[in-house]
Amino acid sequence: MDGTSASVMRAMMTREAASDAVSLLALCLDARFALLRLADGTVIVNDLDAPLEMAAALSSRAMQAGDSVVVFTPEELGDFDGIRVCAVVPLRHGDGRLVGSLTVMDGTQRQITSTDREILKNIAQQIIRWIEADSLMEDAASQSLRLEALLDAIPVAAYMVENGRLVYINAKFASTLGYTKTELMTMSSPAGVIVSEQQSFVREIMRRREAGDHDEIRYVTQVRCRDGTILDAEVHGSIVKVDGRRFLIGAAVDISEHTREHKRVQDREEYFRALTENALDVIAILDEAARVCYITPSAEVVTGFAPHELIGTEYRDRIHPEDRGRFDRDFEDLVRGARSPVATAAYRFRCKNGSWRSLESVGANLLSQPHVRGVVLNTRDITDRKVLEEQVEQLHRLTSLGRLSAQVAHEFNNVLMGIQPITDILRRRYWDDPQLSRLAEAIGASIARGKRITTDILRFARPAQLTLQTVDAKPLIRQTGEEIRSLLPETIAMTSTVGDGPLYANADPAQLSQVLINLALNARDAMQSTGGTLTLSVSSGRPFDASSGPEFIHFTVTDTGEGISEDHLPFIFEPLFTTKKTGTGLGLSVIWQIVTAHRGHLSVESEKGKG
């Protein structure tokens, strides 16, 4: 078959309606053959032996004439052997646009009558209607193909469900799950690709759809791919109606990577939250006005305030008035950027119970950080460290003073020893002179007092080595109490209380007695003018407010004297500090030295006027 015949056959196969029309035309006019040429090059003939070149030339001449039916006379057909009659009908759309031509040719001598012309016109109109309808169908098919290609190109899985079954899916839907379109669309239900734990949930959504729930849906589920991989999918869908049929159309987006990233961020947040909320230091975020925006739970351990009690309050309001100005200046400099991005400050903070704790904060200006927008304070309780530093400082002072005082006491004692014989001589030689005897006695008393002072100084400067042994506190306090009672005037009463159970300690009994006697003598001096009651007690327990650890023996000396003022309390254990006219300022220092050598603790409670 040559190219021309192949073109004709293809046209006949694809334009059956037009071919039937041409056959009918040839039959009605008893023509040897009829031919149809369209603008797109399609050729449909009733007789395969038709001279196509001749028909093409005649059609071209006829379409230039512009008439509805053009009839060529034998004279006009003189160039075409064997053709005696020819009629051509130009095919035009309603808008006048030429789309082709219909040609009838015959080799017999005949006339084209008016009836023939009407037949030609009617068949031409029928062909034009078919061409228009075919064009619409081709456009619809082409549009459908373009739409399908577009849906296959989008990076989102699209689907359409009718009566619980998939009626359409795009290429992304199939490739994501690893199935072919046919395999998915032959499944009994789209829920078949959902993991078993969530199938009932998805089926319930579809059931509600079939029951008339037209609300747009959005949910996240897990789907199982053909290779067993589990993906997280975010599904969107809505109901549409087409020609009375209800379809669920929607899209599914693979959010597995987003879910994993969200999980990583969530885990990271949980990790850092666990670090901050369980840290021993207090971490707080303050705004530019020093108001608390966030604070970790450790704040309650340090200050007694729960986080919600501090959030929204001004941090500076709880700082000691003497430290507040310095804190405000440092904070303002940090906010303005006048200082290093990180700054350190120490201050006293008022706790919930009214006490003051020494805190040290390291501040960082993160106001420009979008996730913080504040000043971050990392705060540590340094109260115990401050106490230890003061104790170390006091120890250094005592050590230096001890070396100096030992040397002074030694030299002073030598001077006294040189005066003592002279006093003895005066007493023996002038015993009968009252005036000289009184002077000798006064000098002797001064020498004795000087010896006591040098003894205290030497005891302080060169403390005796501890002789540790197991000591029963009960007989010790009874024996020491009898010694103390002999030193008290009649205006001072004395009582003793002893706790239940065994009271044993590893200590030096002589030095413990010295501690109790020194405390009792201080109490006696405080009650000298008014009288009162001195109470000695001993019991077992833990030091201060410690809730755990080893137990200690508690010795307590209580008096009802004039008491110690609040201003003097911090200094009473310092050497040479005294408020008494005849005091040396060494008694309590020696006590502090002995107790700390035993690894013990000292505490004082006193109020002016109440002992």
C-alpha positions in Angstrom: 0.0 0.0 0.0 1.5 3.3 -1.0 1.5 6.5 1.2 -1.6 7.9 -0.4 -3.7 4.8 0.2 -2.4 4.5 3.8 -3.5 8.1 4.4 -6.9 7.3 3.1 -7.2 4.1 5.2 -6.2 5.9 8.3 -8.7 8.6 7.6 -11.5 6.0 7.0 -10.7 4.2 10.2 -10.7 7.4 12.3 -13.6 9.2 10.6 -16.2 6.5 10.2 -19.1 8.9 10.3 -17.7 11.1 7.5 -17.0 8.0 5.4 -20.6 6.8 5.8 -21.7 10.3 4.7 -19.5 10.2 1.6 -20.8 6.7 0.7 -24.4 7.8 1.1 -23.7 10.8 -1.1 -22.2 8.6 -3.9 -25.2 6.4 -3.6 -27.8 9.2 -3.8 -26.1 10.8 -6.8 -25.1 7.6 -8.5 -21.6 9.0 -8.7 -18.6 7.0 -9.6 -16.8 8.2 -6.5 -17.0 11.0 -3.9 -14.1 12.6 -2.0 -13.8 14.6 1.2 -10.7 16.7 2.0 -10.3 18.5 5.3 -8.0 21.3 6.2 -5.9 19.1 8.5 -4.9 16.9 5.5 -7.4 14.2 6.1 -8.8 12.5 2.9 -11.8 10.3 2.9 -12.9 8.7 -0.5 -15.6 6.3 -1.5 -13.5 4.8 -4.3 -9.9 4.0 -3.7 -9.2 4.5 -7.4 -10.2 8.1 -7.3 -7.7 10.5 -8.9 -6.8 12.4 -5.7 -4.6 15.0 -7.5 -7.4 15.9 -9.8 -9.9 16.2 -6.9 -7.4 18.4 -5.0 -7.0 20.8 -7.9 -10.7 21.1 -8.5 -11.4 21.6 -4.7 -8.8 24.4 -4.6 -10.5 26.1 -7.6 -13.9 25.7 -6.1 -13.0 27.0 -2.6 -11.7 30.1 -4.3 -15.0 30.7 -6.0 -16.8 31.1 -2.7 -20.2 29.6 -3.7 -22.0 27.0 -1.6 -22.0 24.5 -4.4 -19.6 24.8 -7.4 -20.3 22.7 -10.5 -17.7 22.3 -13.2 -18.9 21.9 -16.8 -17.2 19.4 -19.2 -15.6 22.4 -20.9 -14.1 23.4 -17.6 -13.0 19.8 -17.0 -11.2 19.5 -20.3 -7.9 19.0 -18.7 -9.1 16.0 -16.7 -9.5 12.9 -18.9 -12.4 10.7 -18.0 -14.3 13.2 -15.8 -17.5 14.5 -17.3 -19.1 16.1 -14.3 -17.8 17.5 -11.0 -19.5 19.3 -8.0 -17.6 20.8 -5.1 -19.1 22.0 -1.7 -16.8 24.1 0.5 -17.2 23.1 4.2 -17.4 26.2 6.5 -18.1 26.6 10.2 -20.9 28.8 11.3 -18.3 31.6 11.7 -17.4 31.3 8.0 -14.1 29.6 8.6 -13.2 27.1 5.8 -12.4 23.6 7.2 -12.4 21.5 4.0 -14.3 20.5 0.9 -16.6 17.8 -0.4 -16.1 16.8 -4.1 -18.3 14.5 -6.3 -17.0 13.4 -9.7 -18.3 11.1 -12.3 -17.1 10.0 -15.8 -20.7 9.8 -17.3 -22.4 12.6 -18.9 -25.1 14.0 -16.6 -26.4 17.2 -15.1 -26.3 18.4 -11.4 -29.9 19.2 -10.6 -31.3 21.5 -7.9 -32.2 18.3 -6.0 -28.6 17.2 -6.3 -27.5 20.5 -4.9 -29.8 20.2 -1.8 -28.5 16.7 -1.2 -25.0 18.0 -1.4 -25.7 20.9 1.0 -27.5 18.7 3.6 -24.7 16.2 3.6 -22.1 19.0 3.9 -24.0 20.4 6.9 -24.0 16.9 8.5 -20.3 16.6 7.9 -19.7 20.1 9.4 -21.7 19.1 12.5 -19.7 16.0 12.9 -16.4 17.9 12.5 -17.5 20.3 15.2 -18.6 17.5 17.5 -15.4 15.6 16.8 -13.4 18.8 17.5 -15.1 19.2 20.9 -14.4 15.5 21.8 -10.8 15.9 20.8 -10.5 19.1 22.8 -12.1 17.3 25.8 -9.8 14.3 25.4 -6.8 16.6 25.0 -7.7 18.6 28.1 -8.2 15.4 30.0 -4.8 14.2 29.0 -3.2 17.5 29.9 -5.0 17.5 33.3 -3.8 13.9 34.0 -0.2 14.9 32.9 -0.4 17.9 35.2 -1.6 15.8 38.2 1.1 13.3 37.5 3.7 16.0 37.5 2.8 17.6 40.9 4.9 16.4 43.9 1.8 15.6 46.0 -0.1 12.3 46.0 -3.6 13.0 44.7 -6.6 10.6 44.8 -10.3 10.3 44.1 -12.6 7.8 45.9 -16.2 6.8 45.1 -18.2 4.4 47.2 -15.2 3.5 49.2 -13.0 2.6 46.2 -10.2 4.4 44.5 -11.3 5.6 41.0 -8.2 7.8 40.3 -4.7 8.3 41.7 -1.8 10.2 40.2 1.8 9.0 39.6 3.1 10.4 42.8 0.5 8.4 44.8 1.7 5.2 43.2 5.4 5.9 43.2 5.4 7.0 46.9 3.9 3.6 48.0 5.8 1.5 45.4 2.7 0.1 43.8 1.4 0.4 40.2 -1.8 2.4 39.6 -3.6 -0.7 38.6 -2.6 -2.5 41.9 -3.9 0.3 44.0 -7.1 0.9 42.1 -8.0 -2.8 42.3 -7.7 -2.8 46.1 -11.0 -3.3 48.0 -10.4 -0.1 50.0 -7.8 2.7 50.2 -7.5 1.9 53.9 -5.5 -1.2 52.9 -2.3 0.8 52.7 -2.9 2.2 56.2 -1.0 0.6 59.1 -3.3 -1.8 61.0 -3.3 0.2 64.2 -5.0 3.2 62.4 -7.2 1.4 59.8 -10.3 1.6 62.0 -9.8 5.3 62.4 -9.5 5.9 58.6 -12.4 3.6 57.9 -14.6 5.6 60.3 -13.7 8.8 58.5 -14.7 7.3 55.2 -17.9 5.9 56.7 -18.9 9.4 57.9 -18.2 10.7 54.4 -20.6 8.1 52.9 -23.1 9.1 55.5 -23.1 12.7 54.2 -20.4 14.4 56.3 -19.2 17.1 53.8 -16.8 18.9 56.1 -13.2 19.2 54.8 -11.0 16.7 56.6 -7.4 16.8 57.6 -5.6 14.2 59.6 -2.2 12.5 60.0 -1.8 8.8 59.6 0.8 6.2 58.8 0.9 4.2 55.6 2.8 1.0 54.7 4.7 1.0 51.4 5.1 -2.1 49.3 8.6 -2.8 50.7 7.3 -2.5 54.3 8.6 1.1 54.9 6.3 3.1 57.2 5.6 6.7 56.1 3.9 9.5 58.0 1.3 11.1 55.7 -0.8 14.2 56.2 -4.2 13.7 54.4 -6.5 16.4 53.1 -9.9 15.7 51.5 -13.3 17.1 50.6 -16.5 15.9 49.0 -17.5 17.1 45.5 -20.6 16.2 43.4 -20.5 15.6 39.7 -23.6 14.7 37.7 -25.2 13.5 41.0 -22.3 11.3 41.9 -20.4 12.0 45.1 -16.6 11.8 45.1 -14.0 12.2 47.8 -11.0 14.0 46.4 -7.9 14.9 48.2 -4.2 14.9 48.5 -1.6 13.2 50.8 1.8 14.7 51.7 4.7 12.6 52.9 5.7 14.4 56.2 8.0 11.6 57.5 11.1 13.9 57.4 9.2 16.7 59.0 8.0 14.3 61.7 11.5 13.0 62.3 12.9 16.6 62.5 10.0 17.6 64.8 10.9 14.5 67.0 14.6 15.5 67.0 13.7 19.1 68.0 11.3 17.8 70.7 13.9 15.4 72.1 16.5 18.2 72.1 14.0 20.5 74.0 13.3 17.8 76.5 17.1 17.2 76.9 17.8 20.9 77.6 14.7 21.3 79.8 15.9 18.3 81.9 19.3 19.9 82.2 18.0 23.4 83.2 15.2 22.2 85.5 17.4 19.8 87.4 20.5 22.0 87.6 21.7 23.0 91.1 22.2 26.5 89.9 19.3 28.8 89.3 18.8 29.9 85.7 16.5 32.9 85.2 15.6 35.1 82.2 14.9 38.8 82.9 13.5 41.4 80.5 15.0 44.8 80.0 13.2 46.1 83.2 14.7 43.2 85.3 11.3 41.4 85.5 11.5 37.6 85.8 10.2 36.0 82.6 11.4 32.5 83.4 13.2 30.7 86.3 14.1 27.1 86.9 12.5 25.0 89.7 15.9 25.1 91.6 14.9 28.6 92.7 12.6 27.0 95.3 15.6 25.1 96.8 17.7 28.2 97.1 15.2 30.9 97.9 12.1 29.1 99.0 10.0 30.7 96.3 8.3 28.5 93.7 8.9 29.6 90.1 5.3 30.9 89.7 5.8 33.2 92.7 8.7 34.9 91.0 7.7 35.1 87.4 6.4 38.6 86.6 8.0 40.2 89.6 11.0 42.6 89.6 14.1 40.7 90.6 15.8 43.7 92.2 13.0 44.1 94.8 14.4 41.1 96.7 18.0 42.2 96.7 19.5 43.7 99.9 19.1 47.5 99.9 22.9 47.9 100.3 23.5 45.8 97.2 20.6 46.9 95.0 22.3 50.0 93.6 25.4 48.1 92.5 23.1 45.4 90.9 21.1 48.0 89.1 24.1 49.7 87.6 25.7 46.4 86.5 22.4 45.2 85.0 21.8 48.5 83.1 25.4 48.4 81.7 24.8 44.8 80.6 21.5 45.7 78.9 23.0 48.8 77.1 26.0 46.8 76.0 28.4 49.0 78.0 29.9 45.9 79.5 31.1 42.6 78.3 28.3 40.4 77.0 28.9 38.3 80.1 29.1 39.9 83.6 29.4 38.6 87.2 27.7 40.1 90.3 27.5 39.1 93.9 24.6 40.3 96.2 22.4 39.3 99.1 18.9 38.0 98.3 15.9 37.9 100.6 14.4 34.4 100.8 10.8 33.5 101.4 11.4 32.9 105.1 12.9 36.4 105.4 16.5 35.2 105.7 19.3 36.6 103.4 21.4 34.3 101.2 24.6 35.4 99.4 24.2 34.8 95.7 26.5 35.1 92.7 25.1 35.6 89.2 26.7 35.4 85.8 24.7 37.4 83.4 24.6 37.2 79.6 22.8 39.7 77.3 20.7 37.6 74.9 18.1 40.3 74.2 18.8 40.1 70.5 18.3 36.3 70.3 14.8 35.7 68.9 14.3 32.6 71.0 15.3 34.2 74.3 15.0 38.0 74.1 16.2 38.5 77.6 19.1 38.7 80.0 20.1 35.2 81.2 21.3 34.9 84.8 23.0 31.8 86.0 22.9 32.1 89.8 24.7 30.1 92.5 24.2 30.1 96.3 27.6 31.1 97.8 26.4 31.6 101.4 28.4 28.6 102.7 31.4 29.6 100.6 31.2 33.1 102.1 31.1 31.7 105.6 34.0 29.5 104.9 36.0 32.4 103.4 35.3 34.4 106.5 36.4 31.5 108.7 39.6 31.1 106.7 40.2 34.9 106.9 39.6 34.8 110.6 42.0 31.8 110.9 44.7 33.8 109.0 44.1 36.8 111.4 44.3 34.5 114.4 47.4 32.8 113.2 49.2 36.1 112.6 47.9 37.6 115.9 48.8 34.4 117.7 52.5 34.6 116.6 52.6 38.3 117.7 50.7 37.8 120.9 52.8 34.9 122.0 56.0 36.9 121.6 54.4 39.9 123.5 53.0 37.7 126.2 56.4 36.0 126.7 58.2 39.3 127.1 55.5 40.8 129.3 55.6 37.7 131.5 59.4 38.3 131.9 58.7 41.8 133.1 56.1 40.6 135.6 58.5 38.0 136.9 61.0 40.8 137.6 58.5 42.7 139.6 57.2 39.8 141.6 60.2 39.4 144.0 60.2 43.1 144.8 56.6 42.7 145.9 57.4 39.8 148.1 60.2 41.7 149.8 57.9 44.7 150.5 55.4 42.4 152.1 57.9 40.7 154.4 59.9 43.8 155.3 57.1 46.3 155.8 54.4 44.1 157.0 53.8 46.4 159.9 53.3 49.5 157.7 49.6 49.5 156.6 50.1 51.9 153.7 53.0 50.0 152.2 51.3 46.7 152.8 48.2 47.9 150.8 50.5 49.1 148.0 52.3 45.7 148.0 49.0 43.9 147.8 47.7 46.1 144.9 50.9 45.5 143.0 50.6 41.7 143.7 47.0 41.7 142.4 48.0 43.5 139.2 50.9 41.1 138.7 48.4 38.2 139.1 46.0 39.7 136.7 48.8 40.3 134.2 49.8 36.6 134.6 46.3 35.5 133.8 46.3 37.7 130.7 49.6 36.3 129.5 48.3 32.8 130.2 45.2 33.4 128.1 47.3 34.9 125.3 49.7 31.9 125.4 46.8 29.5 125.5 45.3 31.2 122.5 48.6 31.5 120.6 49.9 28.1 121.5 46.8 25.9 122.0 47.5 22.6 123.8 47.5 19.5 121.8 44.2 17.5 122.0 44.3 14.3 124.1 41.3 12.6 122.5 39.5 9.8 124.4 36.0 8.5 124.8 34.2 10.9 127.1 30.9 10.4 128.9 29.2 13.8 128.7 26.9 13.2 131.7 29.5 12.9 134.5 31.6 15.5 132.7 28.9 18.2 132.9 28.1 17.2 136.6 31.7 17.6 137.6 32.2 20.8 135.6 28.9 22.2 137.0 30.2 21.8 140.6 33.3 23.7 139.7 31.3 26.4 138.1 28.9 26.6 141.0 31.8 27.5 143.3 32.6 30.5 141.1 29.1 32.0 141.1 27.8 34.5 143.6 24.7 33.8 145.7 22.6 36.1 143.3 23.0 33.6 140.5 21.2 30.3 140.5 22.3 27.3 138.5 20.5 24.4 136.9 21.5 21.5 134.8 19.6 19.3 132.3 20.9 16.1 130.8 19.3 14.3 127.9 18.2 10.6 127.9 20.3 7.8 126.6 24.1 7.4 126.3 26.0 10.6 125.5 29.5 9.7 124.5 32.0 11.8 122.4 35.6 11.5 121.2 37.1 14.6 122.9 39.6 16.1 125.3 37.8 16.3 128.6 40.0 19.0 130.1 39.5 21.3 127.2 35.8 20.6 127.1 35.6 21.6 130.8 37.6 24.8 129.9 35.0 25.6 127.2 32.1 25.3 129.7 33.9 27.2 132.4 34.7 30.1 130.1 31.1 30.3 128.9 29.9 30.2 132.5 32.2 33.0 133.5 31.0 35.1 130.6 27.4 34.4 131.7 28.3 35.3 135.3 29.7 38.7 134.2 26.6 39.4 132.3 24.4 38.7 135.4 26.8 40.3 138.0 24.6 43.3 138.7 21.1 41.9 138.3 21.5 38.3 139.2 19.7 35.5 137.3 19.8 31.9 136.3 22.6 30.0 134.6 21.6 26.7 132.8 23.8 24.0 131.6 22.4 21.3 129.4 23.7 18.4 127.2 21.9 16.3 124.6 22.5 14.5 121.3 21.5 15.7 117.9 22.8 17.0 114.5 24.4 20.4 114.1 22.2 23.4 113.2 19.5 22.4 110.6 21.3 19.4 109.1 18.8 16.6 108.3 21.3 13.9 107.9 24.9 13.0 108.8 26.5 11.9 112.1 25.1 13.0 115.5 27.0 15.4 117.8 26.9 16.1 121.5 25.2 19.5 122.1 26.5 21.5 125.1 24.3 24.5 125.8 25.0 27.4 128.3 22.1 29.8 128.8 21.9 32.9 131.0 19.3 35.5 131.7 21.7 38.4 131.6 21.8 41.6 129.6 22.4 39.8 126.2 24.4 40.8 123.2 23.3 43.4 120.7 22.8 42.4 117.0 25.6 44.6 115.9 28.1 42.8 118.2 27.1 39.2 117.4 29.3 38.8 114.2 32.4 39.8 116.1 32.2 38.0 119.5 34.6 35.2 118.5 37.3 37.5 117.2 40.4 37.8 119.4 40.7 41.0 121.6 37.0 41.9 120.9 35.2 42.6 124.2 32.4 44.8 125.5 33.4 44.4 129.1 35.5 47.0 130.9 37.7 44.3 132.5 37.6 41.8 129.7 40.6 40.6 127.6 38.6 39.6 124.5 40.3 36.2 124.4 37.9 33.9 126.3 35.4 33.3 123.4 38.3 33.1 120.9 39.9 30.3 122.9 36.5 28.6 123.0 36.1 28.9 119.2 39.6 27.5 118.8 39.0 24.5 121.0 35.6 23.6 119.5 36.8 23.9 115.9 39.8 21.7 116.8 37.3 19.0 117.9 35.6 19.5 114.4 32.6 20.9 116.3 30.3 23.9 115.6 29.4 27.0 117.5 26.1 28.9 117.4 24.9 31.9 119.3 21.4 33.1 120.0 21.0 36.3 121.9 18.8 39.4 122.2 19.6 42.6 124.0 18.1 42.5 127.4 17.1 38.8 127.3 20.3 36.9 127.8 
